[in-house]
Amino acid sequence: MDSLAGYIATLCVGAAGQYLSQFLRPRVKIKYWQSHSFIYKIPRGQQGDPAPAPVIPRALPAANQAEPPAAPQHFFLLTQSVTIQNFGRELC
């Protein structure tokens, strides 16, 4: 009977160890962050700009209507970058 108890104890310890090992296995741990973000201000009218659009005469606005806004003096260009890294022990 003692040998049967030893086999059962070994089986139980092995099953518990196998169950706990699934939590210790290597995992993928992906982290990401924004490494940079810049806004560039580009003045309008530099060389290389296309020819200005022809001016089309407009009707006078009514008394309760506002005039459309003028063209902006600058263009803004936004650039961003994202870095992704695996800190885990398993390959992605």
ZAVEXFI-984318 format. One record per residue (C-alpha): x negated, y negated, z negated; residue number from 0; residue in three letters. Coordinates in pm, whole numbers, always signed. Layout:
+--------+--------+--------+------+------+
:      x :      y :      z : resi : resn :
+--------+--------+--------+------+------+
:      X :      Y :      Z :  NUM :  Ala :
...
+--------+--------+--------+------+------+
END
This chain:
+--------+--------+--------+------+------+
:      x :      y :      z : resi : resn :
+--------+--------+--------+------+------+
:     +0 :     +0 :     +0 :    0 :  Met :
:   -291 :   -236 :    -67 :    1 :  Asp :
:   -406 :   -218 :   +292 :    2 :  Ser :
:    -58 :   -312 :   +419 :    3 :  Leu :
:    -50 :   -619 :   +191 :    4 :  Ala :
:   -392 :   -724 :   +326 :    5 :  Gly :
:   -270 :   -695 :   +685 :    6 :  Tyr :
:    +42 :   -898 :   +608 :    7 :  Ile :
:   -162 :  -1165 :   +425 :    8 :  Ala :
:   -405 :  -1183 :   +719 :    9 :  Thr :
:   -115 :  -1217 :   +962 :   10 :  Leu :
:    +46 :  -1498 :   +757 :   11 :  Cys :
:   -280 :  -1690 :   +718 :   12 :  Val :
:   -354 :  -1651 :  +1089 :   13 :  Gly :
:     -5 :  -1773 :  +1188 :   14 :  Ala :
:    -31 :  -2074 :   +955 :   15 :  Ala :
:   -377 :  -2154 :  +1090 :   16 :  Gly :
:   -254 :  -2128 :  +1447 :   17 :  Gln :
:    +40 :  -2359 :  +1368 :   18 :  Tyr :
:   -185 :  -2620 :  +1204 :   19 :  Leu :
:   -443 :  -2605 :  +1485 :   20 :  Ser :
:   -195 :  -2756 :  +1731 :   21 :  Gln :
:   -217 :  -3081 :  +1534 :   22 :  Phe :
:   -598 :  -3079 :  +1542 :   23 :  Leu :
:   -647 :  -3014 :  +1914 :   24 :  Arg :
:   -801 :  -3285 :  +2134 :   25 :  Pro :
:   -553 :  -3541 :  +2256 :   26 :  Arg :
:   -540 :  -3824 :  +2503 :   27 :  Val :
:   -547 :  -4162 :  +2328 :   28 :  Lys :
:   -511 :  -4437 :  +2585 :   29 :  Ile :
:   -562 :  -4797 :  +2479 :   30 :  Lys :
:   -526 :  -5100 :  +2703 :   31 :  Tyr :
:   -584 :  -5470 :  +2663 :   32 :  Trp :
:   -582 :  -5778 :  +2877 :   33 :  Gln :
:   -946 :  -5866 :  +2925 :   34 :  Ser :
:   -894 :  -6206 :  +3088 :   35 :  His :
:   -636 :  -6448 :  +3215 :   36 :  Ser :
:   -735 :  -6768 :  +3397 :   37 :  Phe :
:   -535 :  -7046 :  +3557 :   38 :  Ile :
:   -705 :  -7236 :  +3838 :   39 :  Tyr :
:   -585 :  -7581 :  +3939 :   40 :  Lys :
:   -625 :  -7638 :  +4314 :   41 :  Ile :
:   -570 :  -7994 :  +4436 :   42 :  Pro :
:   -342 :  -8038 :  +4733 :   43 :  Arg :
:   -491 :  -8184 :  +5050 :   44 :  Gly :
:   -830 :  -8011 :  +5051 :   45 :  Gln :
:   -982 :  -7903 :  +5380 :   46 :  Gln :
:   -817 :  -7594 :  +5518 :   47 :  Gly :
:   -466 :  -7695 :  +5414 :   48 :  Asp :
:   -217 :  -7666 :  +5698 :   49 :  Pro :
:    -90 :  -7981 :  +5858 :   50 :  Ala :
:   +184 :  -8147 :  +5656 :   51 :  Pro :
:   +538 :  -8068 :  +5758 :   52 :  Ala :
:   +708 :  -8334 :  +5969 :   53 :  Pro :
:   +925 :  -8575 :  +5777 :   54 :  Val :
:  +1291 :  -8524 :  +5858 :   55 :  Ile :
:  +1509 :  -8823 :  +5785 :   56 :  Pro :
:  +1768 :  -8744 :  +5521 :   57 :  Arg :
:  +2100 :  -8901 :  +5453 :   58 :  Ala :
:  +2112 :  -9125 :  +5151 :   59 :  Leu :
:  +2212 :  -8936 :  +4837 :   60 :  Pro :
:  +2546 :  -9005 :  +4680 :   61 :  Ala :
:  +2558 :  -9218 :  +4367 :   62 :  Ala :
:  +2583 :  -8918 :  +4133 :   63 :  Asn :
:  +2314 :  -8701 :  +4303 :   64 :  Gln :
:  +1947 :  -8714 :  +4219 :   65 :  Ala :
:  +1682 :  -8716 :  +4489 :   66 :  Glu :
:  +1487 :  -8394 :  +4538 :   67 :  Pro :
:  +1149 :  -8389 :  +4362 :   68 :  Pro :
:   +835 :  -8485 :  +4551 :   69 :  Ala :
:   +583 :  -8220 :  +4657 :   70 :  Ala :
:   +344 :  -8117 :  +4377 :   71 :  Pro :
:     -4 :  -8268 :  +4371 :   72 :  Gln :
:   -171 :  -7940 :  +4267 :   73 :  His :
:   -128 :  -7568 :  +4318 :   74 :  Phe :
:   -182 :  -7332 :  +4026 :   75 :  Phe :
:   -334 :  -6985 :  +4072 :   76 :  Leu :
:   -306 :  -6732 :  +3788 :   77 :  Leu :
:   -545 :  -6434 :  +3774 :   78 :  Thr :
:   -526 :  -6153 :  +3519 :   79 :  Gln :
:   -706 :  -5828 :  +3448 :   80 :  Ser :
:   -612 :  -5520 :  +3244 :   81 :  Val :
:   -866 :  -5274 :  +3101 :   82 :  Thr :
:   -758 :  -4916 :  +3024 :   83 :  Ile :
:   -975 :  -4672 :  +2824 :   84 :  Gln :
:   -925 :  -4319 :  +2689 :   85 :  Asn :
:  -1045 :  -4292 :  +2328 :   86 :  Phe :
:   -930 :  -3930 :  +2292 :   87 :  Gly :
:  -1132 :  -3611 :  +2337 :   88 :  Arg :
:   -917 :  -3462 :  +2616 :   89 :  Glu :
:   -950 :  -3577 :  +2976 :   90 :  Leu :
:   -658 :  -3767 :  +3129 :   91 :  Cys :
+--------+--------+--------+------+------+
END
